[in-house]
Amino acid sequence: MNLFLSTFINKLDKKGRVCVPASFRLALSQQTFQGIVAFRSFKLPTIEGMGIDRMQRLSESVDQLDLFSDAQDDLTASIFSDSQMLAFDGDGRVVLNQILIDHANIQDGVAFVGRGATFQIWNPNAFETHQQEARLRIQNNRETLKLKVDHA
């Protein structure tokens, strides 16, 4: 599995184009679609981003829910109907449409935030605030993480 790591701040031009970080493009290079899949987060003022292969896995997970259940209907309406396939241009850029830009309150700077198997696209100032709050919650709750052990 390829990972999206680190945070990169890039500029958004007047046409809505932004360069996807080179390490993110490299992580996506083996996928069937050369670009990203993006949709509005339903939890935060950010854009969720991933490769088409991860999106396929999300689809398979939703297919495990009862057909026509409220949970399935809500998830498909919130994720799949809102998703955009954004192809890379020759310079490694994608075009963010106005709906995505408005949702994340992006002005001219764009923060690409690695989240392991996925990434998010933020207004840089909003992400900085979110990250500080997340670190504080971890400290206050004394969160820990167990490392997954591979049984080979």
OpenMM code with the backbone's topology and positions (N, CA, C; nanometers):
from openmm import Vec3, app, unit

residues = "MET ASN LEU PHE LEU SER THR PHE ILE ASN LYS LEU ASP LYS LYS GLY ARG VAL CYS VAL PRO ALA SER PHE ARG LEU ALA LEU SER GLN GLN THR PHE GLN GLY ILE VAL ALA PHE ARG SER PHE LYS LEU PRO THR ILE GLU GLY MET GLY ILE ASP ARG MET GLN ARG LEU SER GLU SER VAL ASP GLN LEU ASP LEU PHE SER ASP ALA GLN ASP ASP LEU THR ALA SER ILE PHE SER ASP SER GLN MET LEU ALA PHE ASP GLY ASP GLY ARG VAL VAL LEU ASN GLN ILE LEU ILE ASP HIS ALA ASN ILE GLN ASP GLY VAL ALA PHE VAL GLY ARG GLY ALA THR PHE GLN ILE TRP ASN PRO ASN ALA PHE GLU THR HIS GLN GLN GLU ALA ARG LEU ARG ILE GLN ASN ASN ARG GLU THR LEU LYS LEU LYS VAL ASP HIS ALA".split()
positions = [
    Vec3(0.0844, -0.1173, 0.0000),
    Vec3(0.0000, 0.0000, 0.0000),
    Vec3(0.0890, 0.1238, 0.0000),
    Vec3(0.0568, 0.2196, -0.0840),
    Vec3(0.1271, 0.3464, -0.0872),
    Vec3(0.0692, 0.4389, 0.0184),
    Vec3(0.1556, 0.5217, 0.0751),
    Vec3(0.1130, 0.6097, 0.1823),
    Vec3(0.1254, 0.7562, 0.1428),
    Vec3(0.0333, 0.8351, 0.1959),
    Vec3(0.0373, 0.9797, 0.1818),
    Vec3(0.0870, 1.0343, 0.3147),
    Vec3(0.2059, 1.0962, 0.3109),
    Vec3(0.2702, 1.1451, 0.4319),
    Vec3(0.3019, 1.2930, 0.4191),
    Vec3(0.3075, 1.3608, 0.5303),
    Vec3(0.3505, 1.4987, 0.5417),
    Vec3(0.2389, 1.5962, 0.5039),
    Vec3(0.2734, 1.7237, 0.5143),
    Vec3(0.1820, 1.8322, 0.4771),
    Vec3(0.2558, 1.9239, 0.3818),
    Vec3(0.1898, 1.9595, 0.2730),
    Vec3(0.2474, 2.0454, 0.1709),
    Vec3(0.1518, 2.1613, 0.1458),
    Vec3(0.2041, 2.2817, 0.1372),
    Vec3(0.1241, 2.3994, 0.1066),
    Vec3(0.1566, 2.4420, -0.0363),
    Vec3(0.0541, 2.4456, -0.1215),
    Vec3(0.0696, 2.4878, -0.2604),
    Vec3(-0.0283, 2.6008, -0.2894),
    Vec3(-0.0060, 2.6688, -0.3998),
    Vec3(-0.0903, 2.7814, -0.4399),
    Vec3(-0.2026, 2.7352, -0.5326),
    Vec3(-0.3178, 2.7958, -0.5153),
    Vec3(-0.4318, 2.7749, -0.6046),
    Vec3(-0.4336, 2.8906, -0.7029),
    Vec3(-0.4382, 2.8601, -0.8334),
    Vec3(-0.4412, 2.9706, -0.9295),
    Vec3(-0.5855, 3.0149, -0.9554),
    Vec3(-0.6016, 3.1174, -1.0359),
    Vec3(-0.7341, 3.1762, -1.0609),
    Vec3(-0.8299, 3.0802, -1.1316),
    Vec3(-0.7761, 2.9777, -1.1984),
    Vec3(-0.8595, 2.8794, -1.2672),
    Vec3(-0.8930, 2.7595, -1.1785),
    Vec3(-0.8510, 2.7620, -1.0526),
    Vec3(-0.8787, 2.6527, -0.9605),
    Vec3(-0.7792, 2.5390, -0.9689),
    Vec3(-0.6671, 2.5617, -1.0357),
    Vec3(-0.5661, 2.4572, -1.0502),
    Vec3(-0.4694, 2.4622, -0.9333),
    Vec3(-0.4306, 2.3425, -0.8879),
    Vec3(-0.3310, 2.3317, -0.7819),
    Vec3(-0.2445, 2.2099, -0.8113),
    Vec3(-0.1161, 2.2229, -0.7842),
    Vec3(-0.0225, 2.1131, -0.8070),
    Vec3(-0.0323, 2.0142, -0.6914),
    Vec3(-0.0561, 1.8892, -0.7240),
    Vec3(-0.0578, 1.7821, -0.6243),
    Vec3(0.0878, 1.7494, -0.5921),
    Vec3(0.1219, 1.7381, -0.4643),
    Vec3(0.2621, 1.7112, -0.4280),
    Vec3(0.3179, 1.5886, -0.5024),
    Vec3(0.4442, 1.5984, -0.5397),
    Vec3(0.5089, 1.4911, -0.6164),
    Vec3(0.5017, 1.3570, -0.5442),
    Vec3(0.5203, 1.3554, -0.4128),
    Vec3(0.5152, 1.2282, -0.3398),
    Vec3(0.3749, 1.1686, -0.3419),
    Vec3(0.2718, 1.2521, -0.3456),
    Vec3(0.1342, 1.2028, -0.3551),
    Vec3(0.1108, 1.1444, -0.4948),
    Vec3(0.1593, 1.2150, -0.5983),
    Vec3(0.1450, 1.1633, -0.7353),
    Vec3(0.2176, 1.0309, -0.7502),
    Vec3(0.3341, 1.0178, -0.6881),
    Vec3(0.4083, 0.8918, -0.6928),
    Vec3(0.3280, 0.7799, -0.6268),
    Vec3(0.2653, 0.8090, -0.5137),
    Vec3(0.1842, 0.7083, -0.4441),
    Vec3(0.0662, 0.6636, -0.5298),
    Vec3(0.0196, 0.7493, -0.6196),
    Vec3(-0.0956, 0.7184, -0.7052),
    Vec3(-0.0557, 0.6635, -0.8421),
    Vec3(0.0713, 0.6586, -0.8713),
    Vec3(0.1168, 0.6292, -1.0072),
    Vec3(0.0817, 0.4900, -1.0579),
    Vec3(0.0598, 0.3947, -0.9702),
    Vec3(0.0280, 0.2584, -1.0123),
    Vec3(-0.1220, 0.2325, -1.0262),
    Vec3(-0.2023, 0.3347, -1.0084),
    Vec3(-0.3474, 0.3176, -1.0128),
    Vec3(-0.3977, 0.3236, -1.1567),
    Vec3(-0.5189, 0.2779, -1.1762),
    Vec3(-0.5766, 0.2747, -1.3098),
    Vec3(-0.6163, 0.4130, -1.3595),
    Vec3(-0.6437, 0.5069, -1.2700),
    Vec3(-0.6806, 0.6434, -1.3062),
    Vec3(-0.5694, 0.7362, -1.2600),
    Vec3(-0.5146, 0.8126, -1.3508),
    Vec3(-0.4060, 0.9049, -1.3168),
    Vec3(-0.4635, 1.0382, -1.2723),
    Vec3(-0.4942, 1.0416, -1.1459),
    Vec3(-0.5519, 1.1599, -1.0841),
    Vec3(-0.5948, 1.1242, -0.9440),
    Vec3(-0.6798, 1.2090, -0.8877),
    Vec3(-0.7312, 1.1859, -0.7532),
    Vec3(-0.8829, 1.1796, -0.7569),
    Vec3(-0.9387, 1.1202, -0.6539),
    Vec3(-1.0825, 1.1265, -0.6303),
    Vec3(-1.0997, 1.2167, -0.5093),
    Vec3(-1.1893, 1.3141, -0.5202),
    Vec3(-1.2087, 1.4115, -0.4137),
    Vec3(-1.3576, 1.4295, -0.3859),
    Vec3(-1.3904, 1.4475, -0.2574),
    Vec3(-1.5279, 1.4795, -0.2193),
    Vec3(-1.5265, 1.5589, -0.0897),
    Vec3(-1.6372, 1.6309, -0.0666),
    Vec3(-1.6480, 1.7128, 0.0542),
    Vec3(-1.6590, 1.6224, 0.1768),
    Vec3(-1.5768, 1.6514, 0.2773),
    Vec3(-1.5870, 1.5781, 0.4031),
    Vec3(-1.7221, 1.6086, 0.4654),
    Vec3(-1.7853, 1.5084, 0.5232),
    Vec3(-1.9115, 1.5345, 0.5920),
    Vec3(-1.8898, 1.5573, 0.7398),
    Vec3(-1.7640, 1.5595, 0.7846),
    Vec3(-1.7320, 1.5864, 0.9243),
    Vec3(-1.6612, 1.7195, 0.9447),
    Vec3(-1.5801, 1.7595, 0.8483),
    Vec3(-1.4914, 1.8741, 0.8662),
    Vec3(-1.4927, 1.9644, 0.7435),
    Vec3(-1.4457, 2.0878, 0.7578),
    Vec3(-1.4373, 2.1774, 0.6413),
    Vec3(-1.3123, 2.1468, 0.5579),
    Vec3(-1.3093, 2.0305, 0.5013),
    Vec3(-1.1957, 1.9848, 0.4213),
    Vec3(-1.2456, 1.9010, 0.3054),
    Vec3(-1.1564, 1.8723, 0.2144),
    Vec3(-1.1841, 1.7858, 0.1002),
    Vec3(-1.1127, 1.6546, 0.1244),
    Vec3(-1.1843, 1.5447, 0.1145),
    Vec3(-1.1242, 1.4120, 0.1277),
    Vec3(-1.0653, 1.3734, -0.0071),
    Vec3(-0.9441, 1.3185, -0.0059),
    Vec3(-0.8787, 1.2791, -0.1292),
    Vec3(-0.8198, 1.1399, -0.1198),
    Vec3(-0.8198, 1.0722, -0.2325),
    Vec3(-0.7661, 0.9355, -0.2380),
    Vec3(-0.7507, 0.8944, -0.3829),
    Vec3(-0.6943, 0.7770, -0.4018),
    Vec3(-0.6846, 0.7195, -0.5345),
    Vec3(-0.8105, 0.6417, -0.5679),
    Vec3(-0.8263, 0.6108, -0.6944),
    Vec3(-0.9447, 0.5373, -0.7407),
    Vec3(-0.9500, 0.3973, -0.6802),
    Vec3(-0.8347, 0.3363, -0.6541),
    Vec3(-0.8345, 0.2025, -0.5950),
    Vec3(-0.8919, 0.2042, -0.4537),
    Vec3(-0.8574, 0.3057, -0.3773),
    Vec3(-0.9147, 0.3191, -0.2417),
    Vec3(-1.0644, 0.3464, -0.2509),
    Vec3(-1.1055, 0.4242, -0.3495),
    Vec3(-1.2482, 0.4525, -0.3686),
    Vec3(-1.3235, 0.3234, -0.4003),
    Vec3(-1.2618, 0.2367, -0.4784),
    Vec3(-1.3223, 0.1071, -0.5087),
    Vec3(-1.3421, 0.0267, -0.3810),
    Vec3(-1.2441, 0.0302, -0.2920),
    Vec3(-1.2564, -0.0415, -0.1639),
    Vec3(-1.3679, 0.0175, -0.0789),
    Vec3(-1.3846, 0.1498, -0.0817),
    Vec3(-1.4967, 0.2120, -0.0105),
    Vec3(-1.6300, 0.1630, -0.0670),
    Vec3(-1.6369, 0.1541, -0.1982),
    Vec3(-1.7593, 0.1059, -0.2623),
    Vec3(-1.7914, -0.0365, -0.2188),
    Vec3(-1.6894, -0.1202, -0.2148),
    Vec3(-1.7094, -0.2587, -0.1704),
    Vec3(-1.7546, -0.2645, -0.0249),
    Vec3(-1.7039, -0.1746, 0.0579),
    Vec3(-1.7457, -0.1701, 0.1985),
    Vec3(-1.8918, -0.1284, 0.2108),
    Vec3(-1.9317, -0.0292, 0.1333),
    Vec3(-2.0720, 0.0147, 0.1364),
    Vec3(-2.1634, -0.0964, 0.0852),
    Vec3(-2.1141, -0.1750, -0.0101),
    Vec3(-2.1937, -0.2867, -0.0622),
    Vec3(-2.2221, -0.3924, 0.0445),
    Vec3(-2.1459, -0.3925, 0.1538),
    Vec3(-2.1696, -0.4878, 0.2619),
    Vec3(-2.2909, -0.4493, 0.3467),
    Vec3(-2.3348, -0.3247, 0.3350),
    Vec3(-2.4527, -0.2798, 0.4095),
    Vec3(-2.5789, -0.3314, 0.3420),
    Vec3(-2.6875, -0.3357, 0.4174),
    Vec3(-2.8142, -0.3786, 0.3609),
    Vec3(-2.8561, -0.2857, 0.2473),
    Vec3(-2.8916, -0.3460, 0.1343),
    Vec3(-2.9352, -0.2710, 0.0181),
    Vec3(-3.0563, -0.1863, 0.0543),
    Vec3(-3.0544, -0.0609, 0.0194),
    Vec3(-3.1625, 0.0354, 0.0451),
    Vec3(-3.1781, 0.0725, 0.1920),
    Vec3(-3.0825, 0.0363, 0.2759),
    Vec3(-3.0892, 0.0773, 0.4164),
    Vec3(-3.0576, 0.2269, 0.4254),
    Vec3(-3.0991, 0.2886, 0.5353),
    Vec3(-3.0699, 0.4304, 0.5544),
    Vec3(-2.9190, 0.4553, 0.5556),
    Vec3(-2.8443, 0.3673, 0.6201),
    Vec3(-2.6990, 0.3844, 0.6270),
    Vec3(-2.6379, 0.3804, 0.4869),
    Vec3(-2.6800, 0.2851, 0.4060),
    Vec3(-2.6262, 0.2761, 0.2699),
    Vec3(-2.6664, 0.3991, 0.1890),
    Vec3(-2.7924, 0.4387, 0.1980),
    Vec3(-2.8381, 0.5569, 0.1242),
    Vec3(-2.7620, 0.6823, 0.1659),
    Vec3(-2.7424, 0.6999, 0.2967),
    Vec3(-2.6726, 0.8188, 0.3457),
    Vec3(-2.5272, 0.8213, 0.3012),
    Vec3(-2.4603, 0.7073, 0.3107),
    Vec3(-2.3193, 0.7027, 0.2717),
    Vec3(-2.3006, 0.7237, 0.1217),
    Vec3(-2.3851, 0.6625, 0.0415),
    Vec3(-2.3705, 0.6811, -0.1030),
    Vec3(-2.4022, 0.8251, -0.1429),
    Vec3(-2.5009, 0.8867, -0.0781),
    Vec3(-2.5333, 1.0260, -0.1083),
    Vec3(-2.4225, 1.1201, -0.0628),
    Vec3(-2.3570, 1.0859, 0.0474),
    Vec3(-2.2539, 1.1731, 0.1036),
    Vec3(-2.1167, 1.1530, 0.0410),
    Vec3(-2.0920, 1.0358, -0.0132),
    Vec3(-1.9588, 1.0081, -0.0674),
    Vec3(-1.9610, 0.9976, -0.2195),
    Vec3(-2.0276, 0.8988, -0.2721),
    Vec3(-2.0158, 0.8675, -0.4145),
    Vec3(-2.0818, 0.9702, -0.5055),
    Vec3(-2.1988, 1.0180, -0.4675),
    Vec3(-2.2648, 1.1163, -0.5533),
    Vec3(-2.1923, 1.2501, -0.5512),
    Vec3(-2.1103, 1.2726, -0.4499),
    Vec3(-2.0371, 1.3986, -0.4345),
    Vec3(-1.8951, 1.3901, -0.4896),
    Vec3(-1.8481, 1.2707, -0.5206),
    Vec3(-1.7085, 1.2509, -0.5606),
    Vec3(-1.6805, 1.3025, -0.7009),
    Vec3(-1.5599, 1.3532, -0.7159),
    Vec3(-1.5123, 1.4035, -0.8439),
    Vec3(-1.3830, 1.3313, -0.8790),
    Vec3(-1.3721, 1.2863, -1.0006),
    Vec3(-1.2469, 1.2300, -1.0498),
    Vec3(-1.1702, 1.3447, -1.1151),
    Vec3(-1.0583, 1.3824, -1.0548),
    Vec3(-0.9797, 1.4961, -1.1009),
    Vec3(-0.8486, 1.4461, -1.1608),
    Vec3(-0.8385, 1.4525, -1.2927),
    Vec3(-0.7207, 1.4009, -1.3636),
    Vec3(-0.6042, 1.4978, -1.3521),
    Vec3(-0.4820, 1.4417, -1.3457),
    Vec3(-0.3618, 1.5236, -1.3481),
    Vec3(-0.3431, 1.5818, -1.4872),
    Vec3(-0.3015, 1.7093, -1.4937),
    Vec3(-0.2603, 1.7651, -1.6222),
    Vec3(-0.1107, 1.7367, -1.6400),
    Vec3(-0.0518, 1.7872, -1.7441),
    Vec3(0.0890, 1.7612, -1.7732),
    Vec3(0.1858, 1.8131, -1.6686),
    Vec3(0.1386, 1.9051, -1.5832),
    Vec3(0.2230, 1.9615, -1.4780),
    Vec3(0.1915, 1.9047, -1.3402),
    Vec3(0.1093, 1.7980, -1.3342),
    Vec3(0.0760, 1.7361, -1.2062),
    Vec3(-0.0288, 1.8124, -1.1275),
    Vec3(-0.1056, 1.8970, -1.1971),
    Vec3(-0.2088, 1.9751, -1.1307),
    Vec3(-0.3456, 1.9109, -1.1511),
    Vec3(-0.4371, 1.9434, -1.0602),
    Vec3(-0.5784, 1.9104, -1.0749),
    Vec3(-0.6562, 2.0404, -1.0626),
    Vec3(-0.7793, 2.0385, -1.1108),
    Vec3(-0.8669, 2.1547, -1.0997),
    Vec3(-0.9712, 2.1263, -0.9933),
    Vec3(-0.9721, 2.2094, -0.8889),
    Vec3(-1.0748, 2.1998, -0.7850),
    Vec3(-1.1927, 2.2859, -0.8272),
    Vec3(-1.3129, 2.2279, -0.8272),
    Vec3(-1.4284, 2.3082, -0.8656),
    Vec3(-1.4720, 2.3976, -0.7498),
    Vec3(-1.5596, 2.4908, -0.7788),
    Vec3(-1.5993, 2.5905, -0.6801),
    Vec3(-1.6698, 2.5290, -0.5599),
    Vec3(-1.7436, 2.4209, -0.5796),
    Vec3(-1.8121, 2.3542, -0.4673),
    Vec3(-1.7097, 2.3044, -0.3658),
    Vec3(-1.6031, 2.2413, -0.4137),
    Vec3(-1.4979, 2.1921, -0.3245),
    Vec3(-1.4239, 2.3085, -0.2580),
    Vec3(-1.3894, 2.4086, -0.3372),
    Vec3(-1.3177, 2.5256, -0.2850),
    Vec3(-1.3989, 2.5937, -0.1752),
    Vec3(-1.5283, 2.6127, -0.1998),
    Vec3(-1.6147, 2.6788, -0.1012),
    Vec3(-1.6289, 2.5959, 0.0258),
    Vec3(-1.6432, 2.4644, 0.0102),
    Vec3(-1.6610, 2.3780, 0.1274),
    Vec3(-1.5411, 2.3876, 0.2219),
    Vec3(-1.4206, 2.3909, 0.1653),
    Vec3(-1.2988, 2.3950, 0.2469),
    Vec3(-1.2525, 2.5389, 0.2742),
    Vec3(-1.3295, 2.6357, 0.2252),
    Vec3(-1.2948, 2.7772, 0.2449),
    Vec3(-1.1514, 2.8062, 0.2010),
    Vec3(-1.1159, 2.7523, 0.0855),
    Vec3(-0.9819, 2.7725, 0.0308),
    Vec3(-0.9777, 2.9061, -0.0406),
    Vec3(-0.8727, 2.9819, -0.0141),
    Vec3(-0.8538, 3.1120, -0.0792),
    Vec3(-0.7466, 3.0984, -0.1867),
    Vec3(-0.6229, 3.1156, -0.1493),
    Vec3(-0.5148, 3.1018, -0.2477),
    Vec3(-0.4148, 2.9933, -0.2097),
    Vec3(-0.4094, 2.9563, -0.0823),
    Vec3(-0.3220, 2.8494, -0.0383),
    Vec3(-0.3993, 2.7210, -0.0168),
    Vec3(-0.3342, 2.6093, -0.0458),
    Vec3(-0.3963, 2.4773, -0.0321),
    Vec3(-0.3007, 2.3876, 0.0462),
    Vec3(-0.3503, 2.3273, 0.1540),
    Vec3(-0.2689, 2.2336, 0.2317),
    Vec3(-0.3094, 2.0913, 0.1948),
    Vec3(-0.2146, 2.0147, 0.1424),
    Vec3(-0.2342, 1.8724, 0.1185),
    Vec3(-0.1819, 1.8015, 0.2426),
    Vec3(-0.2688, 1.7286, 0.3106),
    Vec3(-0.2369, 1.6692, 0.4397),
    Vec3(-0.2428, 1.5175, 0.4289),
    Vec3(-0.1280, 1.4526, 0.4435),
    Vec3(-0.1228, 1.3072, 0.4382),
    Vec3(-0.1922, 1.2448, 0.5573),
    Vec3(-0.2668, 1.1366, 0.5304),
    Vec3(-0.3385, 1.0640, 0.6354),
    Vec3(-0.3176, 0.9135, 0.6201),
    Vec3(-0.2003, 0.8752, 0.5713),
    Vec3(-0.1746, 0.7328, 0.5511),
    Vec3(-0.2292, 0.6884, 0.4173),
    Vec3(-0.3381, 0.6132, 0.4182),
    Vec3(-0.3959, 0.5593, 0.2951),
    Vec3(-0.4764, 0.6639, 0.2173),
    Vec3(-0.5062, 0.7771, 0.2805),
    Vec3(-0.5813, 0.8840, 0.2156),
    Vec3(-0.5137, 1.0173, 0.2488),
    Vec3(-0.5718, 1.1250, 0.1971),
    Vec3(-0.5225, 1.2582, 0.2307),
    Vec3(-0.6405, 1.3545, 0.2332),
    Vec3(-0.6146, 1.4728, 0.2850),
    Vec3(-0.7163, 1.5769, 0.2868),
    Vec3(-0.6577, 1.7030, 0.2253),
    Vec3(-0.7475, 1.7880, 0.1771),
    Vec3(-0.7099, 1.9162, 0.1194),
    Vec3(-0.7801, 2.0241, 0.2021),
    Vec3(-0.7004, 2.1116, 0.2641),
    Vec3(-0.7490, 2.2094, 0.3614),
    Vec3(-0.7120, 2.3524, 0.3232),
    Vec3(-0.7833, 2.4460, 0.3820),
    Vec3(-0.7355, 2.5824, 0.3945),
    Vec3(-0.6195, 2.5705, 0.4949),
    Vec3(-0.4994, 2.6186, 0.4637),
    Vec3(-0.3850, 2.5984, 0.5532),
    Vec3(-0.4077, 2.6479, 0.6962),
    Vec3(-0.4707, 2.7628, 0.7134),
    Vec3(-0.4947, 2.8155, 0.8478),
    Vec3(-0.5928, 2.7276, 0.9249),
    Vec3(-0.6960, 2.6809, 0.8567),
    Vec3(-0.7941, 2.5936, 0.9221),
    Vec3(-0.7289, 2.4623, 0.9639),
    Vec3(-0.6392, 2.4088, 0.8797),
    Vec3(-0.5722, 2.2845, 0.9178),
    Vec3(-0.4824, 2.3047, 1.0382),
    Vec3(-0.4115, 2.4161, 1.0419),
    Vec3(-0.3234, 2.4402, 1.1561),
    Vec3(-0.4029, 2.4403, 1.2868),
    Vec3(-0.5189, 2.5053, 1.2850),
    Vec3(-0.6060, 2.5060, 1.4030),
    Vec3(-0.6546, 2.3657, 1.4351),
    Vec3(-0.6992, 2.2928, 1.3339),
    Vec3(-0.7477, 2.1558, 1.3522),
    Vec3(-0.6380, 2.0669, 1.4095),
    Vec3(-0.5169, 2.0791, 1.3577),
    Vec3(-0.4064, 1.9962, 1.4046),
    Vec3(-0.3733, 2.0263, 1.5507),
    Vec3(-0.3726, 2.1533, 1.5878),
    Vec3(-0.3470, 2.1896, 1.7274),
    Vec3(-0.4540, 2.1311, 1.8194),
    Vec3(-0.5805, 2.1395, 1.7776),
    Vec3(-0.6896, 2.0837, 1.8580),
    Vec3(-0.6787, 1.9321, 1.8693),
    Vec3(-0.6402, 1.8667, 1.7602),
    Vec3(-0.6244, 1.7208, 1.7614),
    Vec3(-0.5118, 1.6792, 1.8561),
    Vec3(-0.4009, 1.7500, 1.8516),
    Vec3(-0.2893, 1.7188, 1.9412),
    Vec3(-0.3301, 1.7369, 2.0876),
    Vec3(-0.4068, 1.8411, 2.1145),
    Vec3(-0.4532, 1.8656, 2.2506),
    Vec3(-0.5465, 1.7537, 2.2977),
    Vec3(-0.6375, 1.7081, 2.2098),
    Vec3(-0.7269, 1.5973, 2.2456),
    Vec3(-0.6477, 1.4705, 2.2755),
    Vec3(-0.5463, 1.4428, 2.1947),
    Vec3(-0.4629, 1.3240, 2.2176),
    Vec3(-0.3944, 1.3336, 2.3536),
    Vec3(-0.3397, 1.4477, 2.3833),
    Vec3(-0.2721, 1.4661, 2.5111),
    Vec3(-0.3693, 1.4546, 2.6283),
    Vec3(-0.4826, 1.5188, 2.6169),
    Vec3(-0.5811, 1.5165, 2.7257),
    Vec3(-0.6402, 1.3778, 2.7481),
    Vec3(-0.6605, 1.3041, 2.6403),
    Vec3(-0.7202, 1.1702, 2.6507),
    Vec3(-0.6157, 1.0608, 2.6669),
    Vec3(-0.4894, 1.0995, 2.6610),
    Vec3(-0.3779, 1.0047, 2.6718),
    Vec3(-0.3945, 0.8875, 2.5746),
    Vec3(-0.4265, 0.9248, 2.4509),
    Vec3(-0.4481, 0.8251, 2.3463),
    Vec3(-0.3209, 0.7460, 2.3195),
    Vec3(-0.3377, 0.6194, 2.2882),
    Vec3(-0.2267, 0.5344, 2.2468),
    Vec3(-0.2687, 0.4579, 2.1223),
    Vec3(-0.1741, 0.3952, 2.0612),
    Vec3(-0.1999, 0.3206, 1.9394),
    Vec3(-0.1203, 0.1915, 1.9441),
    Vec3(-0.1879, 0.0793, 1.9214),
    Vec3(-0.1177, -0.0479, 1.9146),
    Vec3(-0.0756, -0.0728, 1.7710),
    Vec3(0.0490, -0.1115, 1.7531),
    Vec3(0.1016, -0.1411, 1.6220),
    Vec3(0.0477, -0.2756, 1.5746),
    Vec3(-0.0084, -0.2768, 1.4548),
    Vec3(-0.0608, -0.4001, 1.3973),
    Vec3(0.0541, -0.4968, 1.3742),
    Vec3(0.0352, -0.6207, 1.4143),
    Vec3(0.1376, -0.7235, 1.3992),
    Vec3(0.0992, -0.8115, 1.2808),
    Vec3(0.1947, -0.8255, 1.1876),
    Vec3(0.1736, -0.9147, 1.0750),
    Vec3(0.2071, -1.0561, 1.1163),
    Vec3(0.1154, -1.1485, 1.0893),
    Vec3(0.1386, -1.2900, 1.1193),
    Vec3(0.1730, -1.3595, 0.9885),
    Vec3(0.3007, -1.3700, 0.9620),
    Vec3(0.3460, -1.4279, 0.8351),
    Vec3(0.3626, -1.5766, 0.8445),
] * unit.nanometer
topology = app.Topology()
chain = topology.addChain("A")
for resn in residues:
    res = topology.addResidue(resn, chain)
    for name in ("N", "CA", "C"):
        topology.addAtom(name, app.Element.getBySymbol(name[0]), res)
